[in-house]
Amino acid sequence: MTRRWYIFGIACSLFFLSQFYRVSNAVIAPQLLDDLAVDTKGLGLVSASFFYAFALTQIPISLLLDKVGPRSMMTTLSAIGIFGAVIFSWADSLAYGVAGRVLLGIGMSCNLMGTYKLLTLWFSPRAFATLAGLVVALGTAGNMVATTPLVILVDQMGWRSSFQLIAVINLILTLLFYVIVRDRPTENISDAPTAAIDMRRSFGNLRLLFAQKDYWIISIATFARYGIFAAFQALWAGPYLMEVMGYSALTTGNLILLLNIGMILGAPCWGTVSDRLFSTPKWIIVAGSIGILSTLTILALVPPATPLVVLSGLFFCFGFFNATGLLMYAHIKELLPPEMSGAAMTGINFFTMIGPAIFLQGLGMLMQTLYPTNSRGPAAFNAAFSVCILCLLLVLVSYCFTREKRLGN
């Protein structure tokens, strides 16, 4: 069936844009500081606002997606995101910058869950895992386009015109999505149940879930792991490389590109190791967390004159080791009975997305408070690295106490 592949492609393109918008501030941070007249604290808030809006919107999406359908949900929210991109491109103050990024966060919030829903309706369940992995891989390419390619585009057009161009592309893709996509084929080939949701049972599962110690440990771990990684990827790597290490915007984009390449290569590598060598992903995640801690510690200690090849290796390793965090979803799924896995995955996804918001804003406030006259200097970033290392160390220790077997066995 050709239509389902068109649907797959156009849905993936919208998720691609979601990933692009998410991390695009890193390489345009100097322009935002000047054009929006903000300090380090304000810059952190502008970037964090996307993730706050994205995470909080997951709550109504989880309740409405099945009822409204992915076509209407993704089209409506994407229109809000396009408006947000335009507002952001016009921003000349902190308030307008935050408003634009909030609308972008709301607009991009359904592109992954909506795409997954379409996969369940248009493809066989046997193909879901493979296609879901492909969706994530294609989305990560959006992170990569927000590095060196965005730097080149901004050099040619300026950041405002660049975002307006991307908004036009987003509009075209959204219109195509609305025209091409249908919520389900004439004959639904999915084996997914179509019965009405038992809300009383769902809330009962939530109460049981919230009583599980392992759920909270894993949720807090993914909050810290992805929060720190995304805060670095989406914003603070830019000022660190340009203002502390003294690299150009183009070199900075290349290094952040390596960060994303490490993530892309690490995901299938760690997944294969987990599936073939271990009966549980727990100890792969522990090993990856140790790798992240080691990488951040070295980054906190290296001087500005550090050779580019060393920083290239560190950025690649940061992405590569961080990919082990994706196995946290598999870990919580193996710990809980099937009827609770959906609620657990949604709950962990909320913590995953609220983490970047807290760390983006929190690190900016920390650096501005401790070093108000040099909030993007070496000492300020060393303080930020120290806080991140301490948080990761605490969650690593607690994560070692999670169970590895299905609850009740």
N, C-alpha and C positions, 0 to 999 in steps of 0.2 A: 504494500500500500504506500504510494508515493506521498500522499498528503501528510501522513504522520511524520515523515522525515522533514518536510517543510516546517511543520509545527515544531519539531525538535530544534531545527536550526534557528528559527526566529525567536523561540523562547530562550535558547542559549545566548543569542545576541543581546537580549535585554539583561540577562544575568552578567554578561561580559561588561556592559555599561555600568551595572551596579558596582562591580569590583573596581572599575576605573574611577568612578566618582569617589569611592571610599578612600582611596589612598592618594588622590591627585594633589593634595595640598603640600606634600613633602617637597616637591621640586619647585613650587611657586611660593614657598614660604617667605623669601625676601620681598617679593612684590606685594604679598598680602600685608606684611608688616608696614610697608610704606603707604600703600593705597588705601588700606582700611584704618590707618593711624592707630594701630594696636600695639601693645607690648607682648611679652612672652605669655603672660597669663591670658590675655585676650586671644592670642593666636591658638592657644590650647583649647579655649572655649569654642572658637569657630569650628575647629576640626572635630571636637567632641560632640557638637550638637548633631552632626549626622548620625552618630552611633546611638545617642540617646533616643532620637526619633525612631531610628530603625528598630532598636530593641523593644521600645514600648509599643510600637505598632504590631509586633508579633502577637500580642495578646488578642486584639480583635481579629487579626487574620486567622488565628487558630480556631476562632469561633465561627467565622463567616465564610471561610474558603470553601468548605464542603457545600454550604447552602447557596452561596452566590455563584460559585464556579470560577475557575482560574481565568477564563477569558475576560469576564467583566472586571474582576478584581485587578488583574495585572494592567488592563487598559486604563482603568480609572486612576490607579495609583501612579502609573507611568506618566499620565498627563500632569499630575501634581509634580512629579519629579522634573519634567521638562520646564514647567513654570519656575521651579526652584533653581534650576541651572541658569535660567535667564536672570532671575533676581540676583543670584550670586554674582553673575558677570557684571551687573550694574552696581554692586555694593561699593559704597565709599565710607562705610562706618561699621563698627562692631555689630550694631543692631541688624543692619541689612545683611551683613555677612552671615550671622547666625540664622536669620530668617531663611536665607537661601539654602543653607546647608540643612536646616530642619526639614524643609520641603523636599530636598533631595533624599534625605534619609527615609521620609515617609514614602516617597515615590518609588524607591528602589527596594522597599522592604518585602515585597511579595514575589520578587523575581526568581528566587531559589525555590521557596516552598511551592509557588504556583507551577514552576517547571516540573518539580517532582510530582505534583498532583497530575499534571498532564501525562507524565510518563506512566503513571498507574492506570490511566484511562485509555491510553492509545497503544501501549506496548504490553507484551506478555510479562508476567511477573518474573519469569526466568531471565529476562533481559534487564531488569530494573537496576541491579547492582552495577553492572557494566556501564549502563547509560548514565547512572547517577555519578559514577566516577568520571566519566567523560565530561559531564556538565561542569563539575568542579575544575577539571583541568582547563577547559575552555574559559571558564570564569577567571582563573588565575592569570590567563593571558591578558585579561583586562588590567590586572595589577602591573603587568610588564609594560603595557602601552602607556601607563601613567608614569613611566620613568623616562628613559632616553627619548623615545618618540615624542612625548609631551614637551620635553625641554626643547627639542628642535622646532616643534610647532609654535611654542610660545616665543622662541627667538624670531620666528618669521612673522607672527601675527599679534603677539602680545597675549597675555593670559585671558583678558576679557573677550576678545574676538575668538580665541580658541574655544572657550566654553560656549559661546554663542553658536559656533559651528557644530560643536558636539551636541548641543541642544537640538539643532536642525536634524542631525543624523538620528537622534533619539526619537524625534517626532515622526520621521519617515518609518523607522522600525516599528513604532507603536501603531501607526496606521496599517502597516502590513500585517502586524500581529492580529489586529482586530478583524481584518478582511479574511485572513487565511485560517485562523485558529477557530476550532469548534471545541466545546468542552468534552465531547465524547464522539466516537464513531457511531455509525448507524447500528452496527452490531458491536457491543462492547466486548472486546477480547480480554479485558482484564478480569481476573478472578477476585478483585476486591469486592467486599460486601457492600451492598447498596442499602441495607436496612438503616432506619433512622437511628441516630445516636441516642443511647440511653444516658441522659445527662446525669441522673442520679448515680449511675454506676461510674461515670467518668469522674464525678467529684469524689466518689468513694475511693477510686484509684489514686486520685491526687492526695487524699489524706494519708493513704498508706505509703505513697511515695515520699511525702514530706517527713514521715517518721523514720525513713531509712538513713542511717548515718552515712553509708557509702554514697548515696545520691548527693548529699551536701558536700562531702569531701571532693568528689569528682567535679561538681559544679564550681566550687571555689577554685579548684585547680585549673579548670579551663578558663575561668574568669581571669586569673592571674597570667596564665601562659599566653593566651591569645591577646589579652589586654595589653601586655607589655610588648609583644611582637608587633601588633597592629599600631600601637602608639609610635613605635620606632619606624615602622614601614610607612605609615600614613602621614607622618609629620616630622618627628624629631630627628630622624636620620638626616634630613635635609640641612637644617641649621647646624647639626653636629659636624657634618662633613664639610660644609661650606665655611662656617665661621670658626670652628675649633681646629679642624684639620687643614683648612685652607685650600680645599679643592674647588674647581669650577663647577657650575651647574651641570655641565655635560658629564663630567667625571662622576659627580654625585649621582646623576641619573643612571650611569652605567653600574655603579656599585649597588644601588637599590635594585637594579635589574638582576644582578647576581643573587641578591637576597631571594628574589622570586624564583629564579632558576633552581636554587637550592631547595625551595619548598616544592616545586613541581617534581624534581627528581627524587626527593626524599619520600614523598607520599607513597608511590608504588613500591619503593625499596623497602620501607619499614613495614608496609602491609604484607609484602611477601615474606619477610623474615618472621613476622608475627604468625602468619598462617602456617608456615612450613616448619618452623623450629620451636614454637612455643604454643601451648594450649590456651594461653591468655595473653592479651596485649599489655597487661599491667607492667611487666618488667621492661618491655620495650619503651614504654612511656617514662619509666624511671630513668632508664639509660639516656633517653633523649633530653630529659630535664637536666641531668648532670651535664650533658653537652651544652645546653643553652646557658647554664650557670657558668661554665668554664669560658664560653665565648664572651659573655657579657663582662666577666671579670677581666679578661684580657683587654677588651675594648676600653674599659675604665682605666686601665693602666698604661696603654700605649701613648707615647708622646706625639705631638703634631708632625714631627719629621718621619713618622713611620712610613716605610716604603709602601707604595700602592699595592704591590703584590700581596703583602701581609694583610692589609685591610680587605683586599678582594677575597682572600681565603676566609677571613673572619666573617664577612657578610654572607658568603656562600654557606658556611657552616651554621650560621644563625638560622638561615632558612631551612637547611637540611635537617638539623636537629629539631626545629620547631614542628616539622611535619609529623613527628611522632604524636603530637597532641590530637591529630585527627582520629587516632585510635581510641580516644576517650569515649567516643560515641559507641564504638564496639564494646568497650568495657562495661558501660552502664547497661547496654542491651543484654549482655550475657548474665548480668547479675539479677535481672528482674524477669518475672513471668511475662509472656507475650502481651497479655492484656494491659500491662502497665508500661510497655516499652515506648509507645507513642507519646504518652505524657512525659516520660523521662527524657526523651530526645528533644521535645519541645522546650521543656524546662531548662535543659542544658544549653540549648541554642540561645535562650534568653540571656543566660549568664555569659555565654561566649560573646555576645554582641554588646552587652552593657560594659564588659571589661574594657574595651578600647576607649569608650567614652570617659570612664573614670580615670584611666591612666593618662589619656591625652590631656584632660583638663587638670588633673591632679599634679602631674609632673610640671606643667606650665606654671601652676600656682606655687609649687615648691621652689622652682628656680627663681621666680620673680620675688618671692618672699625672702629667701636666703641671700640672694645676690641682686638687689634691686638696681644697682648701677651696671651690672655686667651679667644679666640673666641668661645670656647664651654663650658664656665663656667656659673655659675648661673646668673651673671649680663647680659651676652650676651643673654641668653635665655629669661630673663625677658624683655629685650628690644624687642626681637622678638615677644614675647607674647603681649606686649603693642601695637606694630604696628598692629598685627592681630586683636586685640580687637577693636582698633580705626577704622580699615577698616570695620569690621563687624557692628559696631555701625552706621557708616555713611550709609551703604547700607540698614540696617534695617530701619532707619528713612525714606530714600527715597522710600523703598519698600512699606511703608504704604500708599503712594500716588498713587499706581497703581490702575487701575480700576478692577472691578470684573465681569462686563457684557461684552458680545460680542460687539465689536466696531460697531457702527452704529445703535445699538438698544436703 
